[in-house]
Amino acid sequence: MTVRTLQGFMELLPEEQIVMNKMKAVIAHTYELFGFAPIDTPVLELADVLLSKSGGDTEKQIYEFQKGDNHLAMRFDLTVPLAKYVALYHNNLTFPFKRYQIGKVYRGERPQKGRFREFYQCDIDIIDRDELSIVYDAEVLAVIYTVFNKLELPAFKIYINNRKILSGFLESLEIADKTVDVLRLVDKIKKIPEAAFLGELGDMGLPEEKNQKLLNFIKINGSNQEIIAKLEDLNITNENFQNGLEELKTVISQAQNLGINADNIQIDLSITRGLDYYTGTVYETFFDDYPQFGSVCSGGRYDNLSSVFMDKKFPGVGISIGLTRLFDQLRDNNLLKFGGPTPNKALVITQSPEFADKAIHLIGQLRQNDIPADVMLRDCKFKKKMEYANKIKIPYLIIIGEDEAANNNYTLKNMTIGEQSRVTLEELIKLVK
């Protein structure tokens, strides 16, 4: 039997898993800092539920199977389960409802670099009944900004747009009937040459003059204020366009009130997000020096989360961080700092087996003081114990020998700087903690 892990499934060594877990903890802490409540939905759902909002390649990628009379499927994102959750529990929820979920999702994609069949998504959504304040779109920006700063990741920029602006522009060109197809194509503009972009617009039956106007429109650049001024100078009276522009101005203004560095936000009229259910603000986040990573956090506003399951209107705004893919890219580019394969801060070793009881008593006291600690119980030479301590990269080594036992103290060695001293229990706890 050849032992192997399935392609597209990530397994980590302990030192890597520790870093991954810390990233998840930082993200969860930040989400709760902004008042998002945790929920957890099942990995398995009825296939009819998960496929209710399917489109594109979803039906080809979803894992589904029959168990008894039930046609089941594994969740491929956290958005459809959220829609079901709101439909089921809306009478028990308080709106606006701010939720986060960090969990694994499953997609039967062709395994390749940066693509996983099982991966963590870290989602937030703010949902309300009937209407949702545009200020929440700015708060989502603040969440992205705070998460990426707390994770101490490379320099990044959040690119923002409002789909109403482009939809309104298309209406002003009298090609509104092509809006869905055009928005999907605009979403790919950075991946294809301009000539190919214009060619595909032509293939849709759009006139060359209007195609060039569209290309010039999405290429409008400059500072955020300059872009807004250029949009205003177009004097487009279309209601959809004007509503989108006002929303975009509000989001940028409120982002400043929330303390977001202006250098981290950039209006980009080519950002549309390919999914049809986005109706207003949309976000894409990129690392300045690593554009090859692609978007590392994306999302936007939608008009009605649970429309498939009920006739009540629940507008929302949210984003998702693909943590598995992000971790994989950061690791492969040496942008993560890995320590040893243990979460322990201290390791106790003895110079003789007769001091084992004292060592075990000590780690009990350290753990009671919230200090992760362990003891080397293997009966081997002292040199071997030191080699073990170095191999696991333990921050602090505590040595108990004859002198330490006689004087009721300990030798504490800081393994990072190589210094050691004789300390009491109280001093040890203070220094290690």
Secondary structure, DSSP 8 states (H G I E B T S, - for coil): ------TT-----HHHHHHHHHHHHHHHHHHHHTT-EE----SEEEHHHHGGG--TTHHHH--EEEETTEEEEE-S-SHHHHHHHHHHHTTTS-SSEEEEEEEEEE-----BTTB-SEEEEEEEEEE-SS---THHHHHHHHHHHHHHHHTT-S-EEEEEEEHHHHHHHHHHTT-GGGHHHHHHHHTTGGGS-HHHHHHHHHHTT--HHHHHHHHHHHT--SSHHHHHHHHHHT----HHHHHHHHHHHHHHHHHHHTT--GGGEEE-TT---S-TTEEEEEEEEEETT-GGG--SEEEEEES-TTTTT-SS---EEEEEEEHHHHHHHHHHTT-S----S---SEEEEESSGGGHHHHHHHHHHHHHTT--EEE------HHHHHHHHHHTT-SEEEEE-HHHHHHT-EEEEETTT--EEEE-HHHHHHHH-
